[in-house]
Amino acid sequence: MRAGTSVGANYRAAARAKSRADFVAKLGIVEEECDEAAYWMEVIMTLKLLKPSRVAKLHVETGELLATIVASIKTARRAPWS
């Protein structure tokens, strides 16, 4: 739960970045937290703490979100800051 909610909180912080370097650094934290949330979902499914059907869609969505964050970091590193 904490890793999942941290993604949104850190993304909000990234949106208020003071510079490109600050933005990229904060998005890096978002990436880490999103990956951690994915890890805990994998643990939950592996240990069968919940039915896989309850977690599987969230896990797929987490992977999609992670891919979007990584693409955003790559774009921010090469795009001009305005």
C-alpha positions in Angstrom: 0.0 0.0 0.0 2.7 2.5 0.9 4.8 1.9 -2.2 1.7 2.3 -4.4 0.6 5.6 -2.8 4.2 6.9 -2.8 4.2 6.8 -6.6 1.5 9.5 -6.8 3.0 11.6 -4.0 6.4 11.6 -5.6 5.0 12.3 -9.1 3.2 15.3 -7.6 6.6 16.5 -6.2 8.2 16.0 -9.6 5.5 18.2 -11.2 6.7 21.0 -8.9 10.4 20.5 -9.7 12.6 23.6 -9.7 14.8 22.5 -12.6 15.2 19.8 -15.2 17.8 17.9 -13.0 15.3 18.1 -10.0 12.5 16.8 -12.2 14.6 13.9 -13.5 15.7 13.1 -10.0 12.2 13.1 -8.6 10.9 11.0 -11.5 13.7 8.6 -10.7 12.2 8.2 -7.2 8.8 7.6 -8.9 10.3 4.9 -11.0 11.8 3.2 -7.9 8.6 3.3 -6.0 6.6 2.0 -8.9 9.0 -0.9 -9.3 8.8 -1.6 -5.6 5.0 -1.7 -5.8 5.3 -4.2 -8.7 7.6 -6.3 -6.5 5.1 -6.4 -3.7 2.4 -7.4 -6.1 4.6 -10.2 -7.3 5.2 -11.4 -3.8 1.4 -11.3 -3.0 0.7 -13.4 -6.1 3.6 -15.8 -5.5 2.6 -16.5 -1.9 -1.1 -16.6 -2.9 -2.1 -14.0 -0.3 -4.8 -12.8 -2.6 -6.4 -14.4 -5.6 -4.2 -13.7 -8.7 -7.3 -12.2 -10.4 -7.4 -9.4 -7.8 -3.8 -8.4 -8.4 -3.0 -9.3 -12.0 -4.7 -6.2 -13.6 -3.0 -3.9 -11.2 0.3 -5.5 -11.9 -0.1 -5.1 -15.6 -1.1 -1.4 -15.1 1.9 -0.9 -12.9 4.1 -2.2 -15.7 2.5 0.2 -18.1 3.0 3.1 -15.7 6.6 2.1 -15.1 7.2 2.1 -18.9 5.6 5.6 -19.2 7.8 6.9 -16.3 11.0 5.6 -17.9 10.0 7.1 -21.2 9.3 10.4 -19.5 12.7 10.4 -17.8 14.5 9.7 -21.1 12.5 12.6 -22.8 13.2 15.0 -20.0 16.9 14.3 -20.2 17.1 15.3 -23.8 14.4 17.9 -24.2 15.0 21.6 -23.5 13.7 22.8 -20.2 11.1 25.6 -20.3 
